[in-house]
Amino acid sequence: MLEVDGFSWILFLWSNVQDHFNSEKLPVRLDKIAHANITWNTSSLRAMIDARVKFFSSNAFGFEGLIDPGLAKDQIFDELVSLSVSSPRELIKLLDIIVREHDARPGEKPLYLDQTSIDLGQDKYAKETIGTWFKEKPLQQVLRLGKTSFVNRDVQTIFKITDQGARVRINVWEDAGLVRQSGTAPSELGGKPVNRYVVAAARVERIILRELDTAVGAGAEDDDSEQMNLEDQT
C-alpha cells in the first residue's frame, strides 16, 4: 500500500514512547520516516479550549465564560493543564468531568462553575484516570507513603525497611515517573545533605494532599518485611 501514490498513514504517538522505540530491541529509523514533534504549551491549549467552548456556545463566550467571575481564571486553567499533563485530549476529558460534576450537584446550582465544582471534577478525574498511567504496586506504595516531599529516612521509617531497601524502592518510583529528585535536605544524622524527593505526577500529588484514597498514609503492609529482604538483595 505504501507504493500507492498519495497514500500515507499519520500516527500520533506520545513523546515518552520515542525512547522506547529508539532502543536496540525495537529500532525505528526515524531518519527514514517523515516525522515532526508536536508540543502544546499553555497558551495553545487555552486557544484550543476557547475555540471549542465558543463553538458549542455559538460564539457567546470562551473558557472564562464558564468560570465564576470571582475566581482567578488563569490560575485555574494552569492547574487544569498541570493535572491533565498538558494533553489536549486529557484536558478536554477533565473539563467534561468538571461540567458533569457541576450538573450532578444536588439542589440549586450556581450559574457558573465555582470552586466546589472544579474541585469535585478534579478529584474524580484524578481518581478515575490514575490507574491507567501507573502500575498498581509502585503507585500504592507512594500513596501509602502519604507524603509529597520526602527523604530516604522517611521511606525507611514508614515502611520499616533498611537504607538499601529504601533506595531500591525510590529508584523504582523514579523509573515509573512517580517521583523525582528535587534538591537536598539537611541530614538528621548530621554530615552531608541527603537527597530530597517530590511526587512528580500532579494527579498522585492531588490524591495524597486531598486524601482521595484509603491507601494514603496507610504505611507498611504485611508483606513489606518480606519485600525488604528481596530489595536488599537487589
C-alpha positions in Angstrom: 0.0 0.0 0.0 2.9 2.3 0.6 3.6 2.2 -3.2 0.3 3.8 -3.9 0.7 7.4 -4.9 -0.8 9.9 -2.4 -1.4 7.2 0.2 0.0 7.5 3.7 -0.6 6.9 7.4 -0.5 9.6 10.0 0.2 8.4 13.5 0.3 10.4 16.7 2.5 8.9 19.5 3.2 10.2 23.0 6.7 11.6 23.2 7.6 9.2 26.0 7.3 6.4 23.6 10.1 7.7 21.4 13.0 6.4 23.6 11.3 3.0 23.8 11.2 2.6 20.0 14.7 4.1 19.6 16.2 1.2 21.7 18.3 -1.6 20.3 15.4 -4.0 20.9 12.9 -2.1 18.8 14.9 0.2 16.5 12.9 2.6 14.4 14.7 4.5 11.6 13.2 7.9 12.2 15.7 9.3 9.6 13.7 7.2 7.0 10.3 8.3 8.1 8.9 11.8 7.8 8.1 13.0 11.3 7.6 16.1 13.5 7.4 16.8 17.2 4.1 18.5 18.2 4.0 20.2 21.6 1.3 22.0 23.4 2.0 24.9 25.7 -0.5 26.6 28.0 -1.3 29.4 25.5 -2.0 26.9 22.7 -4.2 24.8 25.0 -6.1 27.9 26.1 -6.7 28.8 22.5 -7.9 25.3 21.7 -10.3 25.2 24.7 -11.6 28.8 23.9 -12.3 27.7 20.3 -14.3 24.6 21.4 -16.3 26.5 24.0 -17.1 29.3 21.6 -18.2 26.7 19.0 -20.6 25.0 21.4 -21.9 28.3 22.8 -22.5 29.8 19.3 -19.6 32.2 20.0 -21.3 33.6 23.1 -18.2 33.0 25.4 -14.9 31.1 25.8 -13.3 29.4 28.7 -13.6 32.4 31.0 -17.4 32.4 30.4 -17.7 29.1 32.2 -15.9 30.1 35.4 -17.3 32.1 38.3 -16.2 35.7 37.8 -14.8 35.9 41.3 -12.2 33.1 40.7 -8.7 33.5 39.3 -9.4 32.0 35.9 -5.8 32.0 34.6 -4.6 30.2 37.8 -7.4 27.7 37.5 -6.5 27.0 33.8 -2.9 26.5 34.7 -3.9 23.9 37.4 -6.1 22.1 34.9 -3.2 21.9 32.4 -0.9 20.6 35.0 -3.4 17.9 36.1 -4.0 16.8 32.5 -0.2 16.7 31.8 -0.6 19.3 29.0 -2.5 16.9 26.8 -5.4 18.4 24.8 -7.3 15.1 25.0 -6.9 14.8 28.7 -7.7 18.5 29.3 -11.0 18.1 27.4 -11.8 15.0 29.4 -11.1 16.8 32.6 -13.3 19.8 31.7 -16.1 17.4 30.7 -15.9 15.7 34.1 -16.0 19.1 35.9 -19.1 20.1 34.0 -20.8 16.8 34.7 -20.0 17.0 38.4 -21.4 20.6 38.4 -24.6 19.4 36.8 -24.9 16.4 39.2 -24.7 18.6 42.3 -28.0 18.4 44.3 -30.2 21.4 44.8 -29.9 24.7 43.1 -26.5 25.0 41.4 -24.6 28.2 40.7 -24.8 29.6 37.2 -21.0 29.3 36.7 -18.5 26.7 37.6 -17.5 27.5 41.1 -14.5 26.3 43.2 -16.6 23.4 44.6 -17.5 22.0 41.1 -13.9 22.5 39.9 -12.5 20.6 42.9 -15.1 17.8 42.6 -14.3 17.4 38.9 -10.5 17.4 39.5 -10.8 14.9 42.4 -12.9 12.5 40.3 -10.6 12.8 37.3 -7.5 12.1 39.4 -9.1 9.0 41.0 -10.6 7.6 37.8 -7.6 8.0 35.5 -4.5 7.5 37.8 -4.7 3.7 37.4 -4.2 3.9 33.6 -0.9 5.8 34.0 1.0 3.9 36.6 1.4 0.3 37.7 -0.6 -0.6 40.8 2.2 -1.7 43.1 4.5 1.3 42.9 1.5 3.7 42.9 0.1 2.1 46.0 3.5 2.3 47.7 3.7 6.1 47.0 0.2 6.6 48.2 0.9 4.6 51.4 3.9 6.7 52.0 1.5 9.6 52.3 4.0 12.4 51.6 4.5 14.6 48.6 8.0 15.5 49.7 10.3 13.1 51.5 13.9 11.8 52.0 15.2 8.2 52.3 14.8 8.2 56.0 11.1 8.7 55.7 10.8 5.7 53.4 12.8 3.6 55.9 10.7 4.7 58.9 7.2 4.3 57.2 7.9 1.0 55.5 10.2 -0.4 58.2 12.9 -1.2 55.7 16.6 -0.7 55.5 18.5 2.2 53.9 19.3 -0.1 50.9 15.7 -1.2 50.6 14.5 2.4 50.7 17.0 3.4 47.9 15.8 0.5 45.7 12.2 1.4 46.3 12.8 5.1 45.5 14.6 4.1 42.3 11.6 2.1 41.2 9.3 5.1 41.8 11.7 7.3 39.8 11.7 4.9 36.9 7.9 4.8 37.0 7.7 8.6 36.8 6.0 8.8 40.2 8.7 10.8 41.9 11.8 12.9 41.1 14.7 14.3 43.0 14.3 17.9 44.0 17.4 19.3 45.7 18.7 18.2 49.1 17.7 18.4 52.7 19.7 18.5 55.9 20.5 15.1 57.3 19.0 14.2 60.7 22.2 12.4 61.5 24.5 15.3 60.5 27.0 15.2 57.8 26.3 16.0 54.1 22.8 16.8 53.0 20.6 14.0 51.7 18.5 13.8 48.5 15.0 15.2 48.7 12.3 13.7 46.5 8.9 15.0 45.5 5.9 13.5 43.9 6.3 14.2 40.2 2.7 13.4 39.0 0.1 16.1 39.6 -2.7 13.5 39.9 -0.8 11.5 42.5 0.0 14.7 44.4 -3.6 15.7 44.5 -4.8 12.3 45.7 -2.3 12.4 48.5 -2.9 16.1 49.6 -6.7 15.6 49.5 -6.6 12.1 50.8 -8.8 10.8 48.0 -7.7 7.1 48.5 -7.9 5.0 51.6 -4.3 3.9 51.0 -2.9 7.5 51.5 -0.7 7.4 54.6 -1.5 3.8 55.4 2.1 2.9 55.8 3.6 -0.6 55.6 1.7 -3.6 54.6 2.2 -7.1 56.0 4.4 -8.2 53.1 6.8 -5.3 53.4 9.2 -7.1 55.7 9.5 -10.0 53.1 9.9 -7.5 50.3 12.6 -5.7 52.2 14.8 -8.8 52.0 14.3 -9.1 48.3 15.1 -5.4 47.8 18.2 -5.7 50.0 19.5 -8.4 47.7 18.9 -6.4 44.5 
